[in-house]
């Protein structure tokens, strides 16, 4: 694959091979899965391991959506601090969700080890960096919660965080030792390889166009054939279309962009020497990390604006790198891309049963690696007799966000203005 054809740096550099195969005529299975990202592939893997016949269909290529465009931070699958999760989910589901999804990174790393997935994995933690005093106060509250729960999360002051990141820009940070970084496309393709090895089937380059009941079975009509299934899982998250009415209106789309420099030399050795991934507490979030080949990746909310070297996003990225790491000097960029995040009004994911034996886990709020992986395991359990009372969060009715398209446009306007302001 050439760099011009790649959807992201991760697509161009992943060590795991891509997998593409057409649908070979009409098929009948236990579980049809729409979407070839973390959720769909994890569901297929876990279903196949439990003895179910599973078939994934993907409109483009494996990892084409958010999975292959991800920043690559393997964080605990909670956007909110634990206290707010308990307040919103109650005394039964709150502690359960926190415990299970707090262990999300450990579970992802266990799959990487079990299936020997080549995805540039690091396990040196991630850093939630304070953009200012108010951000540090927020991190102090989060730290108290994680300490109370006995989790390996440390609060560091400005000097300590400066040494870890290589800049004195941040006011402190929360280091989560459970976490790490990966090449997310490498991980996604590794899940596909594992699912195929377990007996699942994957077809790419075909789009599901209609979904309807035929007696006790589901018919998934596609552009290349029909899949008949006892159950269907929609694993499309932020890339949902009109296959199921209203599904793409239950969240607000947040675009997130990344730029990757060319591999850097010894002058960058003091930037993230432990290769932790960093994101900040700013209202318009910002991230930086260093990959296995010493590229510096930097990004924020919004789309890549202008695809040439002197486009708005490239100017923005050069300004941020010069501000954070002035000793680095001028840099050149190798790749630029963006993807979509599904943000829910309460910043919690959902599990919906849209109709009998039609499920969708959705609304990951920027925690796709861990949430998608763990929901795949949950879907397999649900389809093999799990008591719904044991789910990590309650099954809920689908509820649309009426102004979701307008909110997405307003957010994008704000993000573009932020790029413009900081590129000057």
LOTORLO-619221 format. One line per 3 residues: number of its first residue (from 1); their letters; for each residue x, y negated, z of N, C-alpha, C. Coordinates in steps of 0.05 Angstrom, whole numbers, plus 5000, padded with zeros to 4 digits. Layout:
N
NUM> A> X:Y:Z:X:Y:Z:X:Y:Z ~ ...
END
This chain:
424
1> XXX> 5017:5024:5000:5000:5000:5000:5018:4975:5000 ~ 5012:4956:4983:5026:4931:4982:5016:4912:5003 ~ 5032:4892:5011:5023:4872:5030:4998:4857:5020
4> XXX> 4997:4853:4993:4974:4838:4982:4948:4854:4986 ~ 4949:4880:4987:4925:4897:4990:4917:4900:5019 ~ 4935:4895:5038:4930:4901:5066:4910:4881:5078
7> XXX> 4894:4891:5096:4875:4873:5110:4888:4859:5134 ~ 4912:4869:5142:4926:4857:5165:4955:4867:5165 ~ 4971:4856:5182:4998:4867:5186:4997:4896:5193
10> XXX> 4978:4903:5211:4976:4930:5221:4970:4950:5199 ~ 4954:4942:5180:4947:4959:5157:4972:4964:5140 ~ 4988:4943:5137:5012:4946:5120:5034:4962:5134
13> XXX> 5035:4961:5160:5058:4973:5174:5052:4998:5190 ~ 5027:5007:5192:5020:5030:5208:5036:5055:5198 ~ 5046:5070:5217:5060:5095:5211:5042:5118:5205
16> XXX> 5018:5118:5218:4999:5139:5212:4988:5136:5183 ~ 4985:5157:5169:4976:5155:5141:4946:5147:5139 ~ 4940:5132:5118:4912:5126:5113:4898:5151:5104
19> XXX> 4872:5152:5107:4856:5175:5098:4832:5164:5083 ~ 4829:5173:5058:4806:5165:5042:4796:5190:5027 ~ 4770:5193:5029:4757:5216:5015:4728:5210:5009
22> XXX> 4718:5218:4986:4690:5212:4979:4672:5232:4993 ~ 4646:5226:4992:4625:5244:5001:4621:5265:4979 ~ 4624:5290:4986:4622:5312:4966:4594:5324:4966
25> XXX> 4575:5308:4955:4547:5318:4954:4532:5313:4980 ~ 4506:5320:4980:4490:5318:5003:4499:5337:5025 ~ 4498:5329:5050:4507:5346:5072:4487:5345:5095
28> XXX> 4488:5366:5112:4472:5367:5136:4490:5372:5160 ~ 4487:5356:5181:4504:5357:5205:4488:5353:5230 ~ 4502:5358:5253:4489:5351:5278:4488:5321:5282
31> XXX> 4511:5307:5276:4513:5279:5282:4524:5264:5257 ~ 4510:5245:5248:4520:5226:5227:4529:5201:5241 ~ 4552:5191:5234:4564:5168:5247:4570:5147:5226
34> XXX> 4559:5123:5229:4564:5102:5210:4585:5083:5222 ~ 4607:5080:5208:4629:5063:5217:4654:5078:5223 ~ 4676:5072:5209:4701:5087:5213:4722:5071:5229
37> XXX> 4713:5059:5252:4731:5045:5270:4734:5061:5295 ~ 4743:5047:5316:4748:5060:5342:4724:5076:5352 ~ 4700:5063:5351:4676:5076:5361:4669:5101:5345
40> XXX> 4667:5098:5319:4658:5120:5302:4678:5143:5303 ~ 4704:5138:5302:4723:5159:5302:4726:5173:5329 ~ 4724:5157:5351:4724:5169:5377:4700:5186:5381
43> XXX> 4676:5177:5372:4652:5193:5373:4655:5219:5358 ~ 4666:5218:5334:4670:5242:5318:4689:5261:5331 ~ 4711:5251:5342:4731:5268:5355:4719:5282:5379
46> XXX> 4705:5267:5396:4694:5279:5421:4670:5297:5415 ~ 4654:5291:5394:4632:5309:5386:4644:5335:5376 ~ 4664:5333:5358:4676:5357:5347:4688:5375:5369
49> XXX> 4701:5362:5388:4712:5378:5410:4691:5392:5427 ~ 4667:5381:5427:4645:5394:5441:4628:5413:5424 ~ 4638:5418:5400:4625:5438:5383:4604:5428:5365
52> XXX> 4600:5401:5363:4580:5390:5345:4593:5385:5317 ~ 4577:5389:5296:4587:5381:5270:4582:5351:5267 ~ 4603:5336:5260:4601:5307:5259:4612:5297:5232
55> XXX> 4599:5277:5221:4608:5266:5195:4608:5235:5197 ~ 4631:5223:5193:4634:5194:5193:4632:5184:5165 ~ 4616:5163:5161:4616:5149:5135:4626:5120:5139
58> XXX> 4643:5111:5122:4655:5085:5123:4653:5071:5096 ~ 4642:5047:5096:4638:5033:5071:4664:5025:5056 ~ 4685:5020:5071:4710:5011:5059:4732:5032:5064
61> XXX> 4750:5026:5083:4771:5045:5090:4771:5047:5120 ~ 4784:5068:5131:4787:5072:5159:4798:5046:5172 ~ 4785:5036:5193:4795:5013:5207:4791:4986:5193
64> XXX> 4773:4986:5173:4770:4962:5157:4760:4938:5173 ~ 4743:4943:5192:4731:4921:5208:4750:4911:5230 ~ 4738:4906:5254:4754:4895:5275:4776:4914:5285
67> XXX> 4773:4940:5281:4793:4959:5291:4820:4955:5278 ~ 4820:4949:5252:4846:4945:5238:4855:4916:5238 ~ 4840:4898:5250:4847:4870:5251:4852:4860:5279
70> XXX> 4850:4878:5298:4852:4873:5326:4879:4861:5334 ~ 4881:4847:5356:4906:4836:5366:4924:4859:5376 ~ 4912:4880:5386:4928:4903:5394:4934:4904:5424
73> XXX> 4918:4889:5440:4922:4890:5469:4904:4911:5481 ~ 4915:4931:5494:4900:4952:5506:4893:4943:5535 ~ 4872:4928:5537:4864:4916:5563:4841:4933:5576
76> XXX> 4838:4929:5602:4815:4941:5615:4790:4930:5601 ~ 4770:4947:5598:4747:4940:5581:4726:4923:5595 ~ 4736:4902:5609:4718:4884:5623:4726:4855:5615
79> XXX> 4708:4841:5602:4714:4813:5597:4710:4797:5622 ~ 4690:4804:5638:4683:4789:5662:4699:4799:5686 ~ 4703:4782:5706:4715:4792:5731:4697:4811:5745
82> XXX> 4708:4830:5761:4691:4851:5773:4667:4840:5789 ~ 4670:4818:5803:4648:4808:5819:4624:4802:5801 ~ 4628:4789:5778:4606:4782:5761:4594:4807:5748
85> XXX> 4610:4827:5743:4599:4852:5732:4580:4864:5752 ~ 4588:4865:5777:4570:4876:5798:4544:4860:5800 ~ 4547:4833:5799:4523:4816:5801:4503:4822:5778
88> XXX> 4514:4827:5754:4496:4831:5731:4486:4860:5728 ~ 4502:4879:5736:4494:4907:5733:4483:4920:5758 ~ 4486:4906:5781:4475:4917:5805:4493:4936:5820
91> XXX> 4484:4947:5842:4500:4963:5860:4506:4992:5849 ~ 4489:5001:5830:4494:5028:5820:4512:5027:5796 ~ 4504:5012:5775:4519:5012:5751:4544:4994:5752
94> XXX> 4543:4973:5768:4565:4954:5770:4591:4968:5778 ~ 4593:4980:5802:4617:4994:5810:4625:5016:5791 ~ 4605:5030:5780:4611:5052:5761:4625:5042:5736
97> XXX> 4613:5020:5725:4625:5009:5700:4653:4999:5705 ~ 4657:4985:5728:4683:4974:5735:4704:4996:5737 ~ 4696:5018:5751:4715:5040:5755:4722:5054:5729
100> XXX> 4701:5061:5714:4706:5076:5690:4721:5060:5669 ~ 4712:5035:5665:4723:5019:5643:4749:5006:5652 ~ 4754:5004:5678:4780:4995:5688:4801:5015:5681
103> XXX> 4793:5041:5678:4812:5062:5670:4813:5066:5640 ~ 4801:5047:5625:4801:5049:5596:4828:5051:5584 ~ 4847:5034:5592:4874:5036:5580:4887:5064:5586
106> XXX> 4884:5074:5610:4895:5100:5616:4884:5122:5597 ~ 4857:5120:5591:4845:5139:5574:4856:5137:5545 ~ 4858:5112:5536:4869:5108:5509:4898:5119:5507
109> XXX> 4914:5113:5527:4942:5123:5526:4942:5154:5528 ~ 4923:5166:5542:4923:5195:5544:4916:5207:5517 ~ 4898:5195:5501:4893:5205:5474:4917:5202:5456
112> XXX> 4930:5179:5459:4954:5174:5442:4975:5196:5448 ~ 4979:5203:5473:4998:5224:5481:4988:5251:5472 ~ 4963:5257:5477:4952:5284:5470:4954:5290:5440
115> XXX> 4948:5270:5424:4948:5274:5395:4973:5263:5381 ~ 4992:5254:5397:5018:5244:5386:5013:5223:5364 ~ 4997:5203:5371:4990:5182:5352:5012:5162:5351
118> XXX> 5022:5157:5327:5044:5138:5322:5032:5110:5319 ~ 5034:5094:5340:5021:5068:5339:5037:5047:5355 ~ 5063:5050:5356:5080:5030:5369:5071:5023:5397
121> XXX> 5066:5043:5412:5054:5039:5439:5074:5028:5459 ~ 5066:5009:5475:5081:5000:5498:5062:5002:5523 ~ 5074:5007:5546:5058:5009:5570:5070:4991:5592
124> XXX> 5077:4967:5584:5090:4948:5603:5070:4927:5613 ~ 5044:4931:5608:5024:4912:5618:5017:4891:5599 ~ 4997:4875:5606:4990:4851:5592:4988:4828:5612
127> XXX> 4991:4804:5601:4992:4780:5618:4969:4761:5611 ~ 4951:4756:5630:4930:4736:5627:4942:4710:5638 ~ 4949:4692:5621:4965:4668:5628:4947:4644:5633
130> XXX> 4953:4629:5654:4937:4605:5662:4945:4581:5644 ~ 4926:4570:5630:4931:4547:5613:4934:4521:5629 ~ 4925:4521:5654:4926:4498:5671:4919:4506:5699
133> XXX> 4918:4486:5718:4911:4492:5746:4884:4506:5749 ~ 4864:4497:5734:4838:4510:5736:4839:4539:5727 ~ 4855:4544:5706:4858:4572:5697:4872:4589:5718
136> XXX> 4891:4577:5732:4905:4593:5753:4886:4599:5776 ~ 4869:4580:5783:4849:4585:5804:4830:4608:5796 ~ 4823:4609:5771:4806:4631:5761:4821:4658:5764
139> XXX> 4847:4658:5757:4862:4682:5760:4866:4691:5789 ~ 4868:4672:5807:4870:4678:5835:4845:4693:5844 ~ 4821:4685:5835:4797:4699:5842:4796:4727:5831
142> XXX> 4804:4730:5806:4805:4756:5794:4825:4774:5809 ~ 4847:4763:5816:4868:4779:5830:4857:4790:5857 ~ 4843:4773:5872:4831:4782:5897:4813:4806:5893
145> XXX> 4797:4804:5871:4778:4826:5865:4793:4852:5859 ~ 4813:4850:5841:4828:4875:5834:4843:4886:5857 ~ 4854:4868:5874:4868:4877:5898:4849:4892:5917
148> XXX> 4825:4882:5920:4806:4895:5937:4799:4923:5927 ~ 4800:4926:5900:4794:4952:5888:4819:4970:5886 ~ 4841:4959:5895:4866:4976:5895:4879:4980:5868
151> XXX> 4874:4962:5849:4885:4965:5823:4912:4951:5820 ~ 4930:4961:5803:4958:4950:5801:4958:4925:5784 ~ 4948:4903:5795:4947:4877:5782:4961:4857:5800
154> XXX> 4981:4843:5789:4996:4824:5805:4992:4795:5796 ~ 4990:4777:5815:4988:4748:5809:5016:4736:5811 ~ 5025:4723:5790:5052:4712:5789:5051:4681:5785
157> XXX> 5070:4668:5798:5071:4639:5796:5084:4630:5770 ~ 5087:4604:5767:5097:4593:5742:5125:4603:5734 ~ 5143:4604:5754:5171:4612:5748:5172:4641:5739
160> XXX> 5157:4658:5753:5158:4687:5746:5146:4692:5718 ~ 5124:4679:5712:5111:4682:5686:5129:4670:5664 ~ 5143:4649:5670:5161:4637:5650:5183:4656:5642
163> XXX> 5193:4671:5662:5214:4691:5656:5202:4714:5639 ~ 5178:4722:5644:5166:4744:5629:5160:4737:5600 ~ 5150:4712:5596:5141:4704:5570:5163:4690:5554
166> XXX> 5180:4675:5568:5201:4660:5554:5194:4631:5549 ~ 5174:4621:5564:5166:4593:5561:5156:4583:5588 ~ 5159:4557:5593:5149:4546:5618:5122:4532:5614
169> XXX> 5109:4539:5592:5083:4526:5585:5061:4533:5604 ~ 5061:4558:5614:5038:4568:5630:5042:4563:5659 ~ 5020:4560:5674:5020:4553:5702:5020:4578:5720
172> XXX> 5022:4601:5710:5022:4626:5725:5008:4647:5708 ~ 5004:4670:5720:4991:4691:5704:4984:4716:5721 ~ 4966:4732:5710:4957:4757:5722:4969:4779:5704
175> XXX> 4985:4796:5716:4998:4818:5702:4983:4844:5709 ~ 4971:4856:5689:4956:4881:5693:4974:4904:5684 ~ 4984:4919:5703:5003:4941:5697:4990:4965:5685
178> XXX> 4963:4966:5684:4949:4989:5672:4950:4987:5642 ~ 4957:4964:5631:4952:4958:5603:4977:4959:5586 ~ 4974:4952:5561:4997:4953:5543:4989:4943:5515
181> XXX> 5005:4950:5495:5000:4942:5467:5003:4965:5448 ~ 4990:4963:5425:4992:4983:5404:4990:4969:5377 ~ 4997:4984:5356:4988:4977:5329:4960:4989:5327
184> XXX> 4939:4972:5326:4912:4982:5328:4904:4999:5303 ~ 4914:4992:5279:4908:5008:5256:4921:5035:5258 ~ 4945:5036:5269:4959:5062:5273:4942:5079:5292
187> XXX> 4932:5067:5313:4915:5082:5332:4890:5092:5318 ~ 4877:5074:5303:4852:5081:5289:4857:5105:5270 ~ 4878:5104:5254:4884:5126:5236:4891:5151:5251
190> XXX> 4904:5148:5274:4910:5171:5290:4885:5185:5301 ~ 4865:5168:5309:4840:5180:5317:4827:5195:5294 ~ 4829:5184:5270:4817:5197:5247:4831:5224:5242
193> XXX> 4857:5225:5244:4872:5250:5241:4864:5270:5262 ~ 4861:5261:5287:4853:5278:5309:4825:5289:5305 ~ 4806:5271:5296:4779:5280:5291:4777:5300:5269
196> XXX> 4792:5296:5247:4793:5316:5225:4804:5342:5235 ~ 4825:5341:5252:4837:5365:5263:4818:5381:5280 ~ 4799:5366:5293:4780:5379:5311:4756:5390:5295
199> XXX> 4755:5384:5269:4733:5395:5253:4713:5375:5243 ~ 4716:5350:5250:4698:5329:5239:4704:5324:5210 ~ 4684:5311:5196:4688:5303:5169:4687:5273:5167
202> XXX> 4702:5261:5148:4702:5232:5144:4700:5227:5115 ~ 4682:5209:5107:4679:5200:5079:4682:5170:5078 ~ 4698:5160:5060:4702:5131:5057:4692:5121:5030
205> XXX> 4689:5095:5028:4681:5083:5003:4652:5087:4996 ~ 4635:5092:5016:4606:5094:5012:4592:5079:5034 ~ 4571:5065:5027:4556:5049:5046:4529:5061:5052
208> XXX> 4522:5062:5077:4495:5070:5085:4475:5049:5076 ~ 4455:5057:5061:4436:5037:5050:4408:5040:5062 ~ 4401:5063:5073:4375:5067:5084:4376:5088:5106
211> XXX> 4361:5084:5127:4360:5102:5150:4331:5107:5157 ~ 4323:5133:5156:4295:5138:5162:4292:5166:5173 ~ 4269:5171:5186:4263:5197:5198:4249:5215:5177
214> XXX> 4256:5240:5179:4243:5261:5163:4236:5284:5182 ~ 4213:5282:5194:4206:5301:5216:4223:5296:5240 ~ 4237:5316:5249:4255:5313:5273:4283:5305:5265
217> XXX> 4288:5301:5239:4315:5296:5230:4317:5267:5219 ~ 4342:5258:5217:4347:5232:5205:4359:5236:5177 ~ 4351:5218:5159:4363:5217:5133:4379:5191:5130
220> XXX> 4405:5194:5125:4422:5171:5121:4428:5170:5091 ~ 4414:5153:5077:4419:5150:5048:4443:5131:5044 ~ 4461:5140:5026:4485:5124:5021:4487:5119:4991
223> XXX> 4507:5104:4984:4512:5098:4955:4523:5123:4941 ~ 4530:5144:4955:4542:5168:4942:4527:5194:4949 ~ 4505:5193:4964:4492:5217:4972:4476:5214:4998
226> XXX> 4464:5235:5007:4448:5234:5031:4459:5253:5053 ~ 4460:5242:5077:4468:5259:5100:4443:5263:5118 ~ 4437:5288:5123:4415:5295:5141:4427:5303:5168
229> XXX> 4416:5291:5189:4428:5295:5216:4407:5297:5237 ~ 4414:5311:5259:4397:5312:5282:4398:5286:5298 ~ 4421:5273:5297:4425:5248:5311:4443:5230:5295
232> XXX> 4440:5204:5299:4457:5184:5285:4468:5165:5306 ~ 4494:5158:5303:4507:5138:5319:4517:5116:5300 ~ 4508:5091:5306:4518:5068:5291:4541:5056:5306
235> XXX> 4565:5058:5294:4589:5048:5307:4600:5024:5292 ~ 4583:5006:5285:4591:4983:5268:4597:4958:5283 ~ 4588:4955:5308:4593:4933:5325:4591:4906:5311
238> XXX> 4613:4890:5310:4611:4863:5298:4608:4863:5268 ~ 4610:4886:5255:4608:4888:5226:4581:4902:5218 ~ 4561:4901:5236:4535:4912:5230:4522:4896:5207
241> XXX> 4507:4910:5190:4493:4896:5168:4463:4900:5172 ~ 4448:4901:5151:4418:4903:5153:4408:4931:5152 ~ 4425:4951:5157:4416:4979:5157:4394:4983:5177
244> XXX> 4397:4971:5201:4376:4973:5221:4367:4944:5227 ~ 4342:4938:5223:4332:4911:5226:4339:4898:5253 ~ 4350:4874:5251:4356:4858:5275:4382:4865:5289
247> XXX> 4395:4887:5281:4419:4895:5297:4441:4874:5296 ~ 4445:4861:5274:4467:4842:5273:4460:4815:5286 ~ 4436:4814:5297:4428:4789:5311:4426:4792:5341
250> XXX> 4439:4813:5352:4439:4816:5381:4464:4805:5394 ~ 4482:4795:5377:4507:4783:5387:4514:4759:5370 ~ 4533:4743:5380:4543:4721:5365:4571:4728:5354
253> XXX> 4575:4722:5329:4601:4728:5316:4621:4707:5324 ~ 4643:4716:5335:4667:4699:5340:4689:4710:5321 ~ 4699:4693:5304:4722:4700:5288:4748:4696:5304
256> XXX> 4767:4713:5298:4793:4710:5312:4815:4715:5292 ~ 4835:4697:5291:4856:4699:5270:4883:4704:5282 ~ 4901:4716:5266:4928:4722:5274:4948:4715:5251
259> XXX> 4971:4706:5259:4993:4703:5240:5017:4718:5252 ~ 5032:4731:5234:5056:4746:5243:5080:4735:5228 ~ 5101:4728:5243:5126:4719:5231:5141:4742:5218
262> XXX> 5161:4736:5203:5179:4756:5194:5195:4766:5219 ~ 5207:4790:5218:5223:4799:5241:5244:4778:5249 ~ 5246:4773:5274:5263:4752:5285:5290:4764:5294
265> XXX> 5310:4747:5297:5336:4756:5304:5342:4754:5334 ~ 5367:4755:5342:5375:4754:5371:5365:4729:5385 ~ 5360:4707:5370:5351:4682:5383:5324:4685:5396
268> XXX> 5310:4707:5390:5283:4711:5402:5284:4731:5424 ~ 5308:4740:5433:5310:4762:5452:5298:4755:5480 ~ 5296:4729:5486:5285:4722:5513:5255:4716:5511
271> XXX> 5242:4720:5487:5213:4717:5485:5200:4745:5489 ~ 5185:4747:5510:5171:4771:5517:5190:4796:5516 ~ 5212:4795:5531:5231:4817:5530:5218:4844:5537
274> XXX> 5197:4844:5553:5183:4869:5560:5161:4876:5541 ~ 5156:4858:5521:5136:4862:5499:5108:4864:5510 ~ 5102:4851:5532:5074:4849:5541:5058:4832:5522
277> XXX> 5033:4837:5519:5015:4820:5504:5005:4798:5522 ~ 5001:4774:5511:4993:4751:5527:4968:4739:5515 ~ 4949:4732:5532:4926:4714:5524:4921:4695:5546
280> XXX> 4909:4672:5541:4907:4651:5561:4878:4647:5570 ~ 4875:4629:5590:4850:4623:5602:4835:4600:5589 ~ 4846:4589:5567:4834:4566:5554:4806:4572:5543
283> XXX> 4790:4552:5541:4763:4556:5531:4764:4566:5502 ~ 4782:4556:5486:4788:4567:5460:4813:4584:5463 ~ 4809:4610:5466:4831:4628:5474:4853:4629:5454
286> XXX> 4877:4634:5464:4901:4635:5449:4917:4660:5456 ~ 4931:4672:5438:4947:4696:5446:4974:4695:5432 ~ 4993:4710:5444:5019:4714:5432:5030:4741:5441
289> XXX> 5043:4755:5423:5057:4780:5430:5079:4785:5410 ~ 5096:4804:5417:5120:4811:5400:5117:4840:5393 ~ 5119:4847:5368:5114:4875:5361:5140:4892:5361
292> XXX> 5138:4917:5353:5160:4935:5355:5183:4927:5336 ~ 5178:4910:5316:5198:4903:5297:5207:4874:5301 ~ 5201:4863:5325:5209:4836:5333:5196:4814:5316
295> XXX> 5173:4820:5306:5156:4798:5295:5142:4784:5319 ~ 5137:4759:5317:5121:4744:5336:5094:4741:5324 ~ 5074:4750:5339:5046:4747:5331:5032:4726:5348
298> XXX> 5018:4708:5335:5005:4686:5349:4977:4682:5336 ~ 4957:4676:5353:4931:4673:5342:4912:4659:5361 ~ 4888:4654:5352:4867:4641:5367:4840:4646:5354
301> XXX> 4820:4634:5366:4793:4637:5356:4789:4621:5330 ~ 4776:4633:5310:4772:4620:5285:4781:4637:5262 ~ 4780:4626:5238:4788:4640:5213:4815:4629:5204
304> XXX> 4829:4645:5188:4852:4635:5174:4843:4614:5154 ~ 4853:4590:5156:4844:4568:5139:4868:4561:5120 ~ 4864:4567:5095:4885:4562:5075:4903:4586:5075
307> XXX> 4907:4598:5052:4922:4623:5050:4951:4619:5041 ~ 4958:4595:5035:4986:4589:5027:5002:4582:5051 ~ 5028:4581:5047:5047:4578:5069:5042:4552:5084
310> XXX> 5031:4532:5071:5027:4506:5084:4998:4501:5090 ~ 4982:4522:5091:4954:4519:5098:4951:4511:5127 ~ 4927:4504:5135:4921:4494:5162:4930:4513:5183
313> XXX> 4923:4539:5181:4930:4558:5201:4960:4562:5204 ~ 4974:4561:5182:5003:4564:5183:5015:4539:5197 ~ 5005:4516:5191:5015:4492:5205:5009:4493:5235
316> XXX> 4985:4502:5242:4977:4506:5270:4997:4525:5284 ~ 5002:4548:5271:5020:4568:5284:5048:4557:5287 ~ 5058:4543:5267:5085:4531:5270:5086:4512:5294
319> XXX> 5065:4496:5296:5065:4476:5318:5064:4490:5346 ~ 5048:4512:5348:5046:4526:5373:5072:4540:5380 ~ 5085:4552:5361:5111:4565:5366:5132:4545:5374
322> XXX> 5133:4522:5360:5152:4501:5367:5147:4490:5395 ~ 5122:4489:5403:5115:4479:5430:5122:4499:5451 ~ 5117:4524:5446:5122:4545:5466:5152:4553:5467
325> XXX> 5164:4556:5444:5191:4567:5442:5208:4548:5424 ~ 5215:4524:5434:5229:4505:5418:5256:4514:5408 ~ 5269:4532:5423:5296:4541:5416:5295:4559:5391
328> XXX> 5272:4569:5384:5270:4588:5362:5275:4575:5335 ~ 5268:4550:5332:5272:4537:5307:5250:4544:5287 ~ 5253:4536:5261:5233:4542:5241:5229:4572:5237
331> XXX> 5204:4579:5232:5198:4608:5227:5183:4611:5201 ~ 5184:4634:5189:5169:4641:5165:5149:4662:5173 ~ 5126:4662:5159:5105:4681:5165:5102:4703:5144
334> XXX> 5097:4727:5153:5095:4750:5136:5066:4756:5129 ~ 5048:4754:5149:5020:4761:5145:5002:4741:5160 ~ 4977:4738:5150:4957:4722:5164:4930:4736:5158
337> XXX> 4913:4738:5179:4887:4751:5175:4868:4743:5198 ~ 4843:4750:5195:4824:4746:5216:4804:4769:5216 ~ 4790:4772:5239:4769:4792:5242:4747:4781:5259
340> XXX> 4727:4797:5264:4703:4789:5278:4700:4803:5305 ~ 4691:4787:5325:4685:4797:5352:4655:4794:5357 ~ 4642:4814:5369:4614:4812:5376:4612:4803:5405
343> XXX> 4603:4778:5410:4600:4768:5437:4571:4769:5445 ~ 4565:4781:5468:4538:4782:5478:4533:4759:5497 ~ 4508:4751:5501:4502:4728:5519:4514:4731:5547
346> XXX> 4514:4756:5558:4524:4760:5585:4552:4771:5586 ~ 4565:4773:5562:4593:4784:5560:4595:4813:5569 ~ 4574:4828:5567:4574:4856:5574:4566:4872:5549
349> XXX> 4578:4896:5544:4569:4912:5522:4542:4924:5526 ~ 4532:4937:5506:4505:4949:5507:4506:4978:5497 ~ 4488:4995:5506:4481:5020:5493:4451:5019:5488
352> XXX> 4444:5021:5462:4416:5020:5454:4408:5047:5442 ~ 4385:5057:5449:4372:5078:5433:4351:5064:5416 ~ 4357:5060:5391:4341:5044:5373:4315:5059:5365
355> XXX> 4317:5086:5365:4295:5104:5359:4303:5131:5369 ~ 4286:5151:5370:4294:5177:5380:4319:5188:5366 ~ 4340:5193:5382:4365:5204:5372:4380:5186:5353
358> XXX> 4375:5160:5356:4390:5139:5341:4402:5120:5361 ~ 4428:5120:5363:4442:5105:5384:4462:5085:5372 ~ 4466:5064:5387:4488:5046:5380:4500:5034:5406
361> XXX> 4526:5038:5410:4541:5022:5430:4551:4997:5416 ~ 4548:4974:5428:4553:4949:5412:4559:4926:5431 ~ 4571:4905:5421:4576:4881:5436:4600:4883:5454
364> XXX> 4624:4886:5443:4648:4893:5458:4663:4868:5469 ~ 4656:4845:5461:4667:4820:5473:4697:4819:5473 ~ 4709:4829:5451:4738:4827:5448:4754:4849:5463
367> XXX> 4740:4871:5471:4753:4893:5484:4749:4919:5468 ~ 4753:4917:5442:4745:4939:5424:4761:4964:5427 ~ 4787:4962:5433:4804:4986:5434:4794:5005:5456
370> XXX> 4792:4995:5480:4784:5012:5502:4754:5017:5502 ~ 4737:4997:5497:4708:5000:5498:4699:5019:5476 ~ 4709:5016:5451:4701:5033:5429:4710:5062:5434
373> XXX> 4734:5066:5445:4744:5093:5450:4726:5106:5471 ~ 4721:5092:5493:4706:5104:5515:4677:5108:5508 ~ 4665:5090:5493:4638:5094:5484:4635:5118:5465
376> XXX> 4657:5124:5450:4656:5148:5434:4654:5173:5451 ~ 4669:5174:5473:4667:5196:5491:4639:5197:5503 ~ 4628:5174:5510:4601:5172:5522:4580:5182:5503
379> XXX> 4582:5175:5477:4562:5184:5457:4563:5214:5455 ~ 4586:5226:5454:4588:5255:5453:4576:5268:5477 ~ 4580:5257:5500:4567:5267:5524:4537:5265:5523
382> XXX> 4527:5242:5514:4498:5238:5512:4485:5258:5493 ~ 4499:5265:5471:4489:5283:5451:4491:5312:5459 ~ 4505:5317:5481:4508:5345:5490:4497:5349:5518
385> XXX> 4477:5332:5525:4462:5337:5550:4469:5320:5574 ~ 4486:5299:5571:4491:5282:5594:4466:5270:5605 ~ 4463:5270:5631:4441:5257:5644:4444:5227:5640
388> XXX> 4423:5214:5629:4425:5185:5624:4431:5169:5649 ~ 4423:5180:5672:4429:5166:5697:4459:5164:5702 ~ 4475:5181:5688:4504:5181:5692:4519:5163:5672
391> XXX> 4504:5149:5654:4517:5131:5635:4532:5109:5650 ~ 4553:5098:5638:4569:5077:5651:4553:5051:5654 ~ 4532:5047:5639:4515:5024:5642:4487:5032:5631
394> XXX> 4466:5019:5639:4439:5029:5632:4434:5026:5602 ~ 4418:5045:5592:4408:5043:5565:4387:5020:5564 ~ 4390:5002:5545:4372:4979:5545:4359:4976:5517
397> XXX> 4337:4961:5518:4323:4955:5493:4338:4934:5477 ~ 4337:4936:5450:4350:4916:5434:4336:4889:5436 ~ 4352:4868:5441:4341:4841:5444:4358:4822:5427
400> XXX> 4345:4809:5408:4361:4792:5390:4366:4765:5403 ~ 4388:4752:5393:4394:4725:5401:4384:4707:5378 ~ 4362:4693:5382:4349:4679:5360:4367:4660:5345
403> XXX> 4384:4646:5359:4401:4626:5346:4429:4636:5340 ~ 4432:4663:5339:4459:4674:5335:4473:4664:5310 ~ 4461:4664:5286:4475:4654:5262:4483:4624:5265
406> XXX> 4465:4608:5277:4472:4579:5280:4495:4576:5300 ~ 4494:4592:5322:4516:4591:5342:4542:4599:5330 ~ 4542:4620:5313:4567:4628:5300:4579:4606:5283
409> XXX> 4561:4592:5268:4571:4570:5251:4582:4547:5268 ~ 4568:4541:5290:4577:4519:5307:4604:4526:5320 ~ 4607:4550:5329:4632:4559:5341:4655:4557:5320
412> XXX> 4649:4566:5295:4670:4565:5275:4678:4536:5269 ~ 4659:4518:5269:4666:4489:5265:4684:4479:5287 ~ 4678:4487:5312:4694:4478:5335:4722:4490:5333
415> XXX> 4724:4515:5324:4750:4529:5322:4767:4516:5300 ~ 4754:4509:5278:4769:4496:5256:4779:4468:5265 ~ 4762:4454:5280:4770:4428:5290:4794:4431:5309
418> XXX> 4794:4452:5325:4816:4457:5344:4842:4462:5329 ~ 4840:4478:5307:4864:4483:5291:4875:4457:5279 ~ 4856:4440:5269:4864:4415:5256:4877:4397:5277
421> XXX> 4865:4394:5300:4876:4377:5321:4904:4385:5330 ~ 4908:4412:5333:4934:4421:5343:4954:4426:5321 ~ 4946:4422:5296:4965:4425:5274:4978:4398:5266
424> X> 4967:4377:5278:4977:4350:5271:5003:4344:5285
END
